[in-house]
Structure formats: C-alpha cells, structure tokens
Amino acid sequence: MNSPTAPLIRPIVQTRDIQTTKLVSPIKDQNLTVLERSKQLAAWTAVDQHVKPEHRVIGIGSGSTVPYVVERIVQLGAEANEERVFIPTGFQSKQLIVESGLNLGDVDQFPTIDVTLDGADEVDRELNCIKGGGACHLREKVLAEAANTFILVADYRKNVEHLGTTFKQGVPIEVVPFAYAKVLQNLHHIIGSPEASLRMAVKKAGPVVSDNGNFIIDAPFDQEKMKDPFTIMAQIKMLTGVVEVGVFCHMAKAAYFGNQDGSVTIKWNDGRIEQVVASQ
Ligand SMILES: O=C(CO)[C@H](O)[C@H](O)COP(=O)(O)O
C-alpha cells in the first residue's frame, strides 16, 4: 500500500465540452497491470473528491475495484477514520473493512449513509448501470438508496453508451430459491429473455448462493431492449419471487472510470463529462 500523498486533483481546466482536471498519478511506483492501475485511479480519485472530513457513515461496495477505495480511505489516516463507521454490501466488503482496521457497522444501525462508493459492471451515458456480477446487488442497492451520495468506480471497460454493450452475461436477478424455475419461465416467455439461466457456481456443485441465501439468474436482453433499462428493471421486479434486479437507474451522482492512459473520465448525473489527466 502506498503512503499518503497530496490530494490527486489540481484545478479544473475548462475545454469546449469536456472539463479537464490535472492529477498527480499515485501509482507509478507500483507493479500493477494497466487494468488494475485504472481501477486504482478511479477509486482514489473518487475517494479524494467525495469522502469529506465531516462524513461519518460510509458505504463500501463489492468487487475488484472497491479494495482500492478502502486502500485510499485507510491512507486518510487513523485519526480521520476513528469516528467513522463503514457499512459493507456483503461478505467481501465486510472482510475488507475488518482487515483494514476500520469500524464496521450495518445499515440497520445506520439507515442514512453519507456516501456509498461501489463498482459496476457497466454504466451508460445517463449513469444507469448493471450491477450484480458478484451477486451482491441486493445489498448494494440498499446502500445506494440509503446514501446521500452514491458514487461508481470502474475501469475503462465499463464505460458504455448503452447497457449490454460489453457486459453480455445479462441482467443479474436475485430470486428466492423456491421460485427460480417460475421466474426463469417468466423471463423466457413473458419478459423476453429466452437465454436467461441460473448462475452456477465454479468451485462448488450447484448454483451460486448469494450472501442472503438466494439464487442468481442472469438474463440477457437484446440491444434494443437494453436501451430502456428502467422498463426492464421494473418488469422483472414485478415478478413474484424476484428479490432485486441488478439494474440501477439514475441513482449515482457520478461515475469514475480509470483509463488505460492513466487518466480518469468522470460522468456526472447532470450530463457533464470531466477528464482527469495524470501529470507526471
Ligand atoms: O456489482 C458488483 C458485485 O455484485 C460489482 O460492483 C461489479 O461486479 C463490479 O466489479 P469489479 O469492480 O470487479 O469490476
């Protein structure tokens, strides 16, 4: 882990329709792949911009980008974090919080969260996103909804015009186990996802079981249908037996994407796109 550095962001330089910001790259002495470096850049920049000194309750998402969020938060120092409580979206983030020596809480104790930072499988131009690649989207949506500010962090592969462009495995759907076959039938014959299937575990026989004891269905839709993510989300959510749908519509304030060239693209919910450029 790196030692604390100065804030990454320097003053914004306005260009025609994209704002350009300079930052000092935090990672040149690290042995990270380009992909990992892009995740780290997105996460660090988001923490620097959205975790404020006065924040006391912070939601921590799931996935492979979120450890860099926690890494940066730890770098803020023990004093900055001692009065804070961190709320996990699942087993992985709970472990991260505990192993990092941060205070653990739960959303039933703290139903209002100052800021939640989380990963995403894909984010479109309106900040709709697919989540649930790690089967955590039920708790992730609860923490997104509980948060005054919800921020997405991701690598360049997740930055798309329309959902379903690169993330082809489909919309993750958490279902209660006894209803999975009925929900699959509904998806195949009513909702329009003939390839929807139960997510199977890799190093265990049988289905993936979520942190809540439920099954996960992945439901791919054609490009045309994916252009209206709200309708897909609402239709699936109405099916009895569905607990939560991994489509988050208009929940995020901003999405941070680390790029291969060491820059970060920030999409804001007011339509602005900001380009953060590493200066070395
Ligand atoms: O939604 C999620 C887990 O349910 C993750 O946030 C999403 O899958 C992105 O993960 P990664 O940062 O590894 O790309």
The ligand as a MOL file (V3000), in Angstrom:
LIG
                    3D

  0  0  0     0  0            999 V3000
M  V30 BEGIN CTAB
M  V30 COUNTS 14 13 0 0 0
M  V30 BEGIN ATOM
M  V30 1 O -21.9020 -5.3250 -8.6560 0
M  V30 2 C -20.9110 -5.8390 -8.2160 0
M  V30 3 C -20.9420 -7.0350 -7.3570 0
M  V30 4 O -22.2500 -7.5210 -7.2150 0
M  V30 5 C -19.5730 -5.2580 -8.5240 0
M  V30 6 O -19.5230 -3.9620 -8.0510 0
M  V30 7 C -19.3920 -5.3130 -10.0130 0
M  V30 8 O -19.4640 -6.6710 -10.4160 0
M  V30 9 C -18.0730 -4.7000 -10.4670 0
M  V30 10 O -16.9930 -5.4510 -10.0140 0
M  V30 11 P -15.4870 -5.1340 -10.4490 0
M  V30 12 O -15.0550 -3.9140 -9.6990 0
M  V30 13 O -14.7490 -6.3910 -10.0490 0
M  V30 14 O -15.4730 -4.9300 -11.9390 0
M  V30 END ATOM
M  V30 BEGIN BOND
M  V30 1 2 1 2
M  V30 2 1 2 3
M  V30 3 1 2 5
M  V30 4 1 3 4
M  V30 5 1 5 6
M  V30 6 1 5 7
M  V30 7 1 7 8
M  V30 8 1 7 9
M  V30 9 1 9 10
M  V30 10 1 10 11
M  V30 11 2 11 12
M  V30 12 1 11 13
M  V30 13 1 11 14
M  V30 END BOND
M  V30 END CTAB
M  END
